[in-house]
Amino acid sequence: MPANGQTAAGVTVPDTKLAREATKLVRASTTDLVYHHSRRVFWFGSLQGLNRGLSWDPELLYLGAMFHDLGLNERFRGSGRRFEVDSADEARRFLQGHGVPEDSIRRVWTAIALHTTPGIPEFMEPEVALVTAGVEYDVLGIGYHDVSDAERAEIVALHPRPNFKRNILQAFTEGIAPRPETTFGNVKADVLERFIPGYERTNFVDIIENSDWRE
């Protein structure tokens, strides 16, 4: 069965030319781990959208899901920027190259850039909210029982997650360790604190107290 046009748990992957080319690019440029995770993010995000009664553009959600972790790839590790921004910029370049309208590009970019910043995306456009919802479901298990056992099993049968917890944490560590300064103020500081000996997270209070302001 082709990667696009697949249906699982009542949700069908968009089978547009843009979606097919995005699938091809992501499949060729990242690991099996990230590819399968990204596809699951689309499905779980879609199911959470149905649970929340939202209306969204399936193609934009798919694009956000597929590109959201590309910034973990080795070629970005010297960028000095958050991996989420590298991922979002890759999506923007791809979409601009295909003549996608600017508002759609903005939604995809924002969905990717904010997917590790909890407490904000859920109040934004549905495509932004649901990329984060899909990531939170697949990585953190947030809302795990919002999806039925049968639906979950159907999706995981298409895109397995062997040793996923350990492997995704390793991927995060490898993708972020070369740019530890980018973890300030976001959840990835927890990853480096756990897995990189000697790592010390930047402290917000210290920055305030040690600034050049006298008081």
N, C-alpha and C positions, 0 to 999 in steps of 0.2 A: 504494500500500500504506500502511496506517495506521502512524503512528509507533510505537504499542504493538502488540505481537503480532508484530513483525518477527523473523525468524530469520536469523542469519548465523553462519557458522562453527560451526553446531550449537547455538548459544545463542539463546534467545528472550527478547525484552524482555517483562517482565511486562505483562499486559493487564488489570490490576485497575483499579477506579475510582480508587483512590488514585494509582496510577502514571500513569494517563491525565491526571489533574488536575495532577500534578506536571509532566508533560511540557508541558502547556498553559501553565502558569505560567512555567516556565523559557523556553520558546520565545518567549513574549510579552515577557519582561522582560530578556533579555540579547541579546548579539550572536550572529550566525551562528557566529563563531569559537568562542565559549564553548559554545554549544548542541551543535555537532558534536563538539567535544572531550569534553564531558560524556557524550555517548552512547557515544563510543569507549571512554571510561574504564570504562563498565559492561561492554562486551564484552571488553576486554582484561583487566579484573580478573576476570571470570568464567572466561576461559580459563586465567589463572594459577591460579585456584582449582582448576580441574580438574587442572592439572599438579601441584599440591601435594596433591591428594587431600583437599581440604577439603569440608566441608558447610556451606552458608550459606543465608540467606533471600534469594532473588533480588530480592524487592521492596525489602527494606532496602538491599541493595547498590545497586539502581537509584536509590533516593532519595538515598543518599549521593553517588553519582556525579553526579546531575543538579544538586544544590544546591551542590556543593563550591566553585564559583568565583563564586557570585552576589555575594559580598562585594567583588568587583572593580568592581561597577557604580558609576556616578558618585554615586548618592545615598548611598553609604556612605563616601565618601572623606574626609569630615570627622568620622568617628566617633571617631578617635583610638585605635581598636582594631585588632588584627590582622584582615586581611580574612578569614582562616579562621574566626575567631570570629563575624564578621558573617554569613558564609555559614551557619555551624552554627546560629546563632540564627534565621535565616530558615527553615531547615528545621524547627527545633523549633516555631516558631509555626505553620507549615503543618501539621505533624503533630498538634500539640495541638488545632488547629481541626478535625481530622478524627477525634478521639477515639482516636488510636493509643496503645497501652499505653506506660507510662513507660519500661520496659526497652528497648523498641524505639526510642523517641525517644533514649534515652541512647546506644545503639549508633550511630545515624545521626549524632548530634551529635559524638560522639567521633571517628568515622571522618572527618568533615569537618574538625574542629578540628586533627587530627594529621596531615593528609595531606601537609604539607610538613616534618614532623619525622621524618627517617629514623632507623631503628634501634629504634623503639618499636612502631609499629603492627603489624609482622609477628608480634609475640608476643601480640597481643590477639585479641579475637573475630574470626572470619573476615570478617565484614562490614567491620570496621575495617581489617584487614590488606589486604583486596582493593580497597578504594577507593584506598589508597596504591599498591598494586601496579599498578592500572590507570593512575593518574596517572604513576607512574614509567615505565611502558611507553610511554605516549603522548608524554610530554614529554621524558624523559631517554633513552629507548631501552633502559632496563634490562631484561634478559631478552629482547631483541629476537628472538633465534632460538628462544625457547621456543614461539613461535607460528609456524605454517607460513606460507610465502609465500602459499599459496592462501587460508588463513583471514584473513590480514592484508589481502589484496587485496579480499576480499569485504566486510569491515567498512569499509574506506576507500572502497569504491565507494558505500556507503550514506551515509557521512559523510566527505566529502573533507577534505583538509588542505593546501590550496594555500598555499605560503609560510608554513607553520605555525610553523616555528622563529622566524622574524622577527616574525610577528604575535603569537604568544603572549608573546614577550619584551616587545613594545610594550604589550600589555594588562597585563602584570604591572607595568611601569614606570608606566603611567598610573594604575593602581589603587592603587599603593603610595606613589608620590612625594609626595602630599599628607600622608602620615603616616609619615615616615621613621623616627621613633622606634620604630615597631612592628617594625622589622626586626632588633632586637637579639636575637641568639641563634638566628636562623633563616636559611634559605638565601636569602631575598629580599634580604638585604643585598648579596649578589653582584650582583643585578640593578641596584640603585641605584648601586653602586660603578662598574659598567660604563657606565651610560647617563645618570646625572645629574651634570653637572659640579659639583665642589665638595663632593659628598657625602662625609662621613667616617663610617664605621661606628663605633658605640659599642664600646669595647674593654673586655672583661671584666676584664682585668688592671688597667687604669686605674681602673675602678670600685672594685676591692678596695683598691688602693694609695691612692686619694684619699678613701676613706670616713672618717667621723668617728671611727672606732676609732683609738686611739693606736698599737696594735701588733696 
